[in-house]
Amino acid sequence: MARKEFSLSEFIFKNYKKVCASLGLILISLLVLLAMPNEAKAAPIFVKVTGDKLTLNGQPIIFKGSNFYPHEGPWQYFWTQWDGQAVYKDLARAAELGNNCVRILVPYGGTFGWVNDNSGEIPPEYLDQLRQMVQIAGSLNQRVILTLFDFYGTYPSAGSKEEFSNLTYLRTIVNAFRDDDRVMAWDLHNEPDNYNQWKEKNDPEAALNWLTRIGAAIRTLDPNHLITVGPGRFESFFQSDSAGNTLAKISDFISIHSYNARDLNNIISKVREVGGKPIFMEEVGWPSGPIFNTEFTEAAQLENYKLIAEAAKNQNVSGLMEWMLWDMLPYGIFNYETFQNYFGLIRRNGTLKPAAAIWRDNYQATNLPGPSVSSNLAFTKQPEDSTPRPRYFPETDHYVATPLKEFWRRAGGWEVFGFPLTDAFSSEDGKTV
């Protein structure tokens, strides 16, 4: 029997109702997909505390990471001269060291572009930059500790106008990441014992009272993430305010900052006495310069990192973070030759220091599953401001800044003076040399 042929137009005419229904379903599906936000909606998995361990999916985990600034845009310039692509390239270097986490310090105060000092409101572009930062870390499978209120040395009283501004800043940031498992924890403040009367008068009352309220506010906003606070001196863990609040009580895990590698075993053992919580070495390290300081050398840095890795393994800590990933150019807070610019495991020219091999090989982090949350934000770049950048000389890995940079250029440059042997530094009589 001969088969009857139908043209496409005849088929659609005879079955137009079915065709229309199918096309409608396809259109609706496309509209739903287009309406979905960039954030993936898989159920996030958050880091938890089980006894004295940090856990993920019920399994103990070990973190290893870096405190991070872009090497060409440190301190306030991290945000005021934000360059998302450059930040990605700088943080990507952490992968070769086996890092699975990163610590980001978020400023508070108009000086750093972050907030209106009177209201605590955050400019949208700065919140977007922080979202990009978390996206960058997540794409490199590094969980993020977000440290809040950096460079903020005021601990206002309850109900004050200043605290209202604090809470506006807090709500904006916390609400943006409360459901984001790329974030590992909130760090309420960086070294609160190095500010105001706690350091000057050995009186922690105002700081601990304020930190307790800030911690409670975060727990109300965000039941998902852990909280910690890292003091500048381990002795601060043993101090309390009049209500009995301590840094250990506020924290879900105990973050220690110490640059005394030779005494780390003893320090960790003492801090463990404040409670059976996980121990996290949030800041450790040693500088490898400047060149005229014989105590700060790459050889000394190497020996310190051997001791750091040994102590972390002996004490079975849950996390270890070095200060910091890159050496920084003299630009921003430290715009002169100082050991503060040489804590990196990566030199300014991008080569690894000897200590980087110890960090990579002598302390191993858990191979974490990728975060559930992802995003696809475009990298942005802040427009160049009028701040004069120092000129870099790869021949000696040093910088010359204005006004010396201009004098050096006009007076004959390298043919007359040669290349710089140091960055600018302060002499004993206070002059910049």
C-alpha positions as CSV (number, residue, x, y, z in Angstrom):
1,M,0.0,0.0,0.0
2,A,1.4,3.4,-1.0
3,R,2.4,5.7,1.9
4,K,0.7,9.1,1.8
5,E,3.1,12.0,2.1
6,F,2.3,15.1,4.1
7,S,4.1,18.4,3.8
8,L,5.2,20.3,7.0
9,S,2.5,23.0,6.4
10,E,-0.2,20.3,6.1
11,F,1.0,18.7,9.3
12,I,0.9,22.0,11.2
13,F,-2.5,22.8,9.8
14,K,-4.0,19.5,10.9
15,N,-2.3,19.6,14.3
16,Y,-2.1,23.3,15.1
17,K,-3.5,23.0,18.6
18,K,-0.8,20.5,19.6
19,V,1.9,22.5,17.9
20,C,0.8,25.7,19.7
21,A,0.7,24.0,23.0
22,S,4.3,22.6,22.5
23,L,5.6,26.0,21.4
24,G,4.0,27.6,24.4
25,L,5.7,25.2,26.8
26,I,9.0,25.8,25.1
27,L,8.5,29.6,25.4
28,I,7.5,29.4,29.1
29,S,10.6,27.2,29.8
30,L,12.9,29.8,28.1
31,L,11.3,32.6,30.1
32,V,11.8,30.8,33.4
33,L,15.5,30.1,32.6
34,L,16.1,33.8,31.6
35,A,14.4,34.9,34.8
36,M,16.6,32.8,37.0
37,P,19.4,34.8,38.8
38,N,23.1,34.1,38.2
39,E,23.3,32.3,41.6
40,A,23.0,28.6,41.2
41,K,20.3,27.1,43.4
42,A,21.8,23.8,44.6
43,A,21.5,23.3,48.3
44,P,24.6,25.0,49.9
45,I,26.8,23.0,52.3
46,F,28.3,25.0,55.2
47,V,31.3,24.4,57.4
48,K,30.3,23.2,60.8
49,V,31.9,22.6,64.2
50,T,31.9,19.1,65.6
51,G,33.7,18.9,68.9
52,D,37.1,20.4,68.4
53,K,37.0,19.9,64.6
54,L,35.8,21.9,61.6
55,T,33.7,19.6,59.5
56,L,32.0,19.5,56.1
57,N,29.3,16.9,55.4
58,G,30.1,15.5,58.8
59,Q,33.8,14.9,57.9
60,P,36.7,16.6,59.6
61,I,38.5,19.0,57.3
62,I,41.8,20.9,57.4
63,F,42.1,24.4,55.9
64,K,45.2,26.0,54.5
65,G,45.2,29.5,53.0
66,S,46.5,33.0,52.6
67,N,45.6,36.4,53.9
68,F,45.2,38.2,50.6
69,Y,45.7,41.6,49.0
70,P,46.6,42.1,45.3
71,H,50.3,42.8,45.3
72,E,49.9,46.0,43.1
73,G,46.9,47.3,45.0
74,P,47.2,46.5,48.7
75,W,45.4,48.0,51.7
76,Q,42.8,50.6,50.7
77,Y,43.7,50.3,47.0
78,F,42.3,46.8,47.0
79,W,38.9,48.4,46.7
80,T,39.4,52.0,45.6
81,Q,41.5,50.8,42.6
82,W,39.7,47.4,42.2
83,D,40.7,45.4,39.2
84,G,38.8,42.1,39.1
85,Q,40.9,40.5,36.4
86,A,44.1,41.4,38.2
87,V,42.7,40.0,41.5
88,Y,41.8,36.7,39.8
89,K,45.4,36.4,38.4
90,D,47.0,37.1,41.8
91,L,44.8,34.8,43.8
92,A,45.1,32.0,41.2
93,R,48.7,31.6,42.2
94,A,47.5,30.2,45.6
95,A,46.4,27.0,43.8
96,E,50.0,25.9,43.2
97,L,50.5,26.1,46.9
98,G,47.6,23.8,47.7
99,N,45.4,26.4,49.4
100,N,41.7,25.8,49.9
101,C,40.8,29.0,51.7
102,V,41.5,32.8,51.7
103,R,40.9,35.6,54.2
104,I,39.6,38.9,52.9
105,L,39.6,42.0,55.2
106,V,36.7,44.3,54.5
107,P,37.2,47.9,55.7
108,Y,34.8,50.1,57.6
109,G,35.0,53.9,57.0
110,G,34.8,56.4,54.2
111,T,38.6,56.6,53.9
112,F,38.5,53.3,52.2
113,G,35.5,54.0,50.0
114,W,33.4,51.4,51.8
115,V,30.8,53.2,53.8
116,N,29.3,56.6,54.5
117,D,30.6,57.3,58.0
118,N,27.3,58.8,59.1
119,S,24.9,56.1,57.9
120,G,26.9,52.9,57.3
121,E,25.5,52.6,53.8
122,I,27.8,50.8,51.3
123,P,28.1,52.0,47.8
124,P,26.6,49.4,45.4
125,E,29.9,49.1,43.4
126,Y,31.8,48.1,46.5
127,L,29.4,45.4,47.4
128,D,29.6,44.2,43.8
129,Q,33.4,44.1,44.1
130,L,33.1,41.9,47.2
131,R,30.7,39.6,45.4
132,Q,33.3,39.4,42.6
133,M,35.9,38.6,45.2
134,V,33.9,35.7,46.6
135,Q,33.1,34.5,43.1
136,I,36.8,34.5,42.2
137,A,37.7,32.5,45.4
138,G,34.8,30.1,44.7
139,S,35.9,29.5,41.1
140,L,39.4,28.5,42.5
141,N,37.7,26.3,45.1
142,Q,38.9,28.4,48.0
143,R,36.5,29.1,50.9
144,V,36.4,32.6,52.2
145,I,36.8,34.1,55.7
146,L,35.3,37.6,55.5
147,T,36.8,39.8,58.2
148,L,34.5,42.8,59.0
149,F,35.1,46.3,60.4
150,D,38.8,46.4,59.4
151,F,40.6,49.5,60.4
152,Y,37.8,50.4,62.7
153,G,39.0,51.3,66.2
154,T,35.7,52.6,67.7
155,Y,33.5,50.3,69.8
156,P,30.3,52.4,70.3
157,S,27.8,51.8,73.0
158,A,24.5,49.9,72.6
159,G,21.8,51.8,70.8
160,S,24.0,54.7,69.8
161,K,23.9,56.4,66.4
162,E,27.4,54.9,65.6
163,E,26.1,51.4,66.3
164,F,23.1,52.0,64.0
165,S,25.7,52.7,61.2
166,N,27.6,49.6,62.2
167,L,24.5,47.5,61.8
168,T,23.6,49.0,58.5
169,Y,27.0,48.0,57.1
170,L,26.7,44.6,58.8
171,R,23.2,43.8,57.4
172,T,24.2,44.8,53.9
173,I,27.2,42.4,53.8
174,V,25.7,39.5,55.8
175,N,22.5,39.5,53.9
176,A,24.4,39.3,50.6
177,F,26.2,36.1,51.6
178,R,24.0,34.4,54.3
179,D,23.1,31.5,51.9
180,D,26.5,31.3,50.1
181,D,28.7,28.3,51.0
182,R,31.7,29.9,49.2
183,V,32.0,31.8,52.5
184,M,33.4,29.7,55.3
185,A,33.0,32.1,58.3
186,W,32.6,35.6,59.5
187,D,35.5,37.2,61.4
188,L,34.0,40.0,63.4
189,H,37.1,42.2,63.6
190,N,40.9,42.0,63.0
191,E,42.9,42.2,66.2
192,P,40.4,44.3,68.3
193,D,42.9,44.2,71.2
194,N,45.3,46.4,69.2
195,Y,42.9,49.4,69.3
196,N,42.0,52.0,71.9
197,Q,41.8,51.3,75.6
198,W,42.2,47.5,75.3
199,K,45.8,48.0,74.2
200,E,46.5,51.3,75.8
201,K,44.9,50.6,79.2
202,N,44.6,46.8,79.2
203,D,40.8,47.3,79.4
204,P,38.7,45.0,77.1
205,E,35.3,46.1,78.4
206,A,34.1,48.3,75.4
207,A,35.5,46.0,72.7
208,L,34.2,42.8,74.1
209,N,30.8,44.3,74.9
210,W,30.5,45.6,71.3
211,L,31.8,42.3,69.7
212,T,29.2,40.3,71.7
213,R,26.4,42.5,70.3
214,I,27.8,42.4,66.7
215,G,28.2,38.6,66.9
216,A,24.6,38.2,68.2
217,A,23.4,40.4,65.3
218,I,25.1,38.2,62.8
219,R,23.6,35.0,64.3
220,T,20.2,36.6,64.0
221,L,20.8,37.5,60.3
222,D,22.7,34.4,59.3
223,P,22.3,31.0,61.1
224,N,24.4,29.3,58.5
225,H,28.0,30.5,58.9
226,L,30.5,30.2,61.7
227,I,31.9,33.2,63.7
228,T,35.4,33.9,64.9
229,V,37.6,36.8,66.2
230,G,41.4,36.8,65.9
231,P,43.2,38.9,68.5
232,G,46.7,40.3,68.0
233,R,48.0,38.7,71.3
234,F,47.0,35.2,72.5
235,E,46.8,36.5,76.1
236,S,43.7,38.4,75.1
237,F,41.7,35.2,75.0
238,F,42.0,35.1,78.8
239,Q,40.4,38.5,79.4
240,S,36.7,39.2,79.9
241,D,34.4,42.2,80.3
242,S,32.2,42.7,83.3
243,A,29.5,40.5,81.9
244,G,31.9,37.6,81.5
245,N,32.2,37.8,77.7
246,T,35.4,36.6,76.1
247,L,36.7,36.2,72.6
248,A,36.5,32.4,73.0
249,K,32.8,32.6,74.0
250,I,31.9,34.8,71.0
251,S,33.8,32.5,68.6
252,D,32.7,29.1,67.1
253,F,36.4,28.4,66.5
254,I,39.5,30.0,68.0
255,S,41.6,32.1,65.7
256,I,45.2,32.7,66.7
257,H,47.5,35.4,65.3
258,S,51.1,34.7,66.1
259,Y,54.5,35.5,64.5
260,N,56.5,33.7,67.1
261,A,57.1,30.4,65.3
262,R,59.5,29.1,68.0
263,D,56.8,29.3,70.6
264,L,53.8,28.2,68.6
265,N,53.4,24.8,70.3
266,N,53.3,26.4,73.7
267,I,50.9,29.2,72.5
268,I,48.5,26.7,70.9
269,S,48.5,24.5,74.0
270,K,47.7,27.5,76.2
271,V,44.9,28.8,74.0
272,R,43.3,25.3,73.8
273,E,42.6,25.7,77.6
274,V,39.9,28.3,76.9
275,G,37.5,25.6,75.6
276,G,37.3,22.6,73.5
277,K,36.8,24.4,70.2
278,P,38.7,24.0,66.9
279,I,42.0,25.9,66.8
280,F,42.6,27.9,63.6
281,M,46.0,29.7,63.0
282,E,44.6,32.7,61.2
283,E,47.8,34.7,60.9
284,V,51.3,33.2,60.8
285,G,54.4,34.1,58.8
286,W,57.7,35.9,58.6
287,P,59.1,38.6,56.3
288,S,62.0,38.2,54.0
289,G,63.1,41.9,53.7
290,P,64.1,44.7,53.5
291,I,67.6,43.9,52.5
292,F,69.3,46.0,55.2
293,N,67.7,43.9,58.0
294,T,69.6,40.8,58.7
295,E,66.8,39.3,60.8
296,F,64.4,39.4,57.9
297,T,65.8,37.2,55.1
298,E,64.5,34.5,52.9
299,A,66.6,32.0,54.8
300,A,65.0,33.1,58.1
301,Q,61.5,33.0,56.5
302,L,62.2,29.4,55.4
303,E,63.2,28.3,58.9
304,N,60.1,29.9,60.4
305,Y,57.8,28.2,58.0
306,K,59.4,24.8,58.8
307,L,58.5,25.5,62.5
308,I,55.0,26.7,61.6
309,A,54.2,23.6,59.6
310,E,55.6,21.3,62.4
311,A,53.6,23.0,65.1
312,A,50.4,22.9,63.1
313,K,50.8,19.2,62.6
314,N,51.9,18.5,66.1
315,Q,48.9,20.4,67.6
316,N,46.4,19.0,65.1
317,V,44.9,22.4,64.3
318,S,41.9,22.8,62.0
319,G,43.4,25.6,59.8
320,L,46.5,27.5,59.0
321,M,46.7,30.8,57.1
322,E,49.9,32.6,56.3
323,W,50.4,36.4,56.1
324,M,50.5,36.7,53.2
325,L,50.5,35.4,49.6
326,W,52.3,38.2,47.7
327,D,55.0,40.7,48.6
328,M,53.5,44.2,48.2
329,L,54.7,47.2,46.4
330,P,55.3,50.3,48.6
331,Y,51.9,51.8,47.9
332,G,49.2,52.7,50.4
333,I,49.7,52.4,54.1
334,F,53.3,51.3,53.8
335,N,54.6,53.4,50.9
336,Y,58.2,53.0,51.9
337,E,60.8,50.3,52.5
338,T,59.6,48.2,55.4
339,F,59.4,44.6,56.5
340,Q,55.6,44.8,56.2
341,N,55.8,44.6,52.4
342,Y,57.9,41.4,52.4
343,F,55.7,38.8,54.2
344,G,54.7,37.2,50.9
345,L,55.5,33.7,49.7
346,I,55.6,35.1,46.2
347,R,58.0,37.9,45.2
348,R,56.8,41.0,43.5
349,N,58.2,39.6,40.2
350,G,56.0,36.5,40.5
351,T,58.7,34.0,41.5
352,L,58.3,31.7,44.5
353,K,60.4,32.1,47.6
354,P,62.0,29.0,49.2
355,A,59.4,29.1,52.0
356,A,56.7,28.5,49.5
357,A,57.9,25.0,49.0
358,I,57.6,24.3,52.7
359,W,54.1,25.7,52.8
360,R,53.1,23.7,49.7
361,D,54.7,20.4,50.7
362,N,54.9,20.2,54.6
363,Y,51.3,21.0,55.4
364,Q,48.4,19.5,53.4
365,A,44.9,20.8,53.3
366,T,41.7,18.7,52.7
367,N,40.7,18.4,49.1
368,L,37.2,20.0,49.4
369,P,34.3,19.5,47.1
370,G,33.4,22.5,45.0
371,P,30.9,25.0,46.6
372,S,27.3,24.6,45.7
373,V,26.8,28.3,45.0
374,S,28.2,29.9,41.9
375,S,27.8,33.2,40.0
376,N,28.8,34.8,36.8
377,L,29.5,38.4,37.6
378,A,31.5,40.5,35.1
379,F,34.9,41.6,36.4
380,T,34.9,45.4,36.9
381,K,37.8,47.8,37.2
382,Q,37.8,51.1,39.1
383,P,38.9,54.1,37.1
384,E,42.5,55.2,37.7
385,D,42.7,57.9,40.4
386,S,45.2,60.7,40.8
387,T,47.4,58.8,43.3
388,P,50.9,58.6,41.7
389,R,52.1,55.0,41.4
390,P,55.7,54.2,42.0
391,R,57.8,52.9,39.1
392,Y,58.9,49.3,39.2
393,F,62.4,48.2,38.3
394,P,62.4,44.4,37.7
395,E,66.3,44.5,37.5
396,T,66.4,44.9,41.3
397,D,62.7,44.2,42.2
398,H,62.3,47.7,43.8
399,Y,60.3,50.8,43.2
400,V,61.0,54.5,43.0
401,A,58.1,56.7,44.0
402,T,57.3,60.4,43.5
403,P,58.9,62.9,44.1
404,L,62.2,60.9,43.8
405,K,60.9,59.2,40.7
406,E,60.6,62.4,38.8
407,F,64.0,63.7,40.0
408,W,65.6,60.4,39.1
409,R,64.1,60.6,35.6
410,R,65.1,64.2,34.9
411,A,68.6,63.9,36.3
412,G,69.7,61.1,34.1
413,G,67.9,57.9,35.2
414,W,69.6,54.6,35.4
415,E,72.6,55.7,33.3
416,V,73.5,58.2,36.0
417,F,72.2,56.6,39.2
418,G,71.8,52.9,38.4
419,F,68.9,50.9,39.5
420,P,67.4,51.3,43.0
421,L,68.8,49.0,45.7
422,T,65.8,49.6,48.0
423,D,62.5,51.2,48.1
424,A,62.4,54.6,49.7
425,F,62.9,54.3,53.5
426,S,63.0,56.5,56.6
427,S,66.4,57.3,58.0
428,E,67.2,57.6,61.7
429,D,66.7,61.4,61.5
430,G,63.3,61.0,60.0
431,K,64.2,61.8,56.4
432,T,63.0,59.9,53.5
433,V,66.0,58.4,51.7
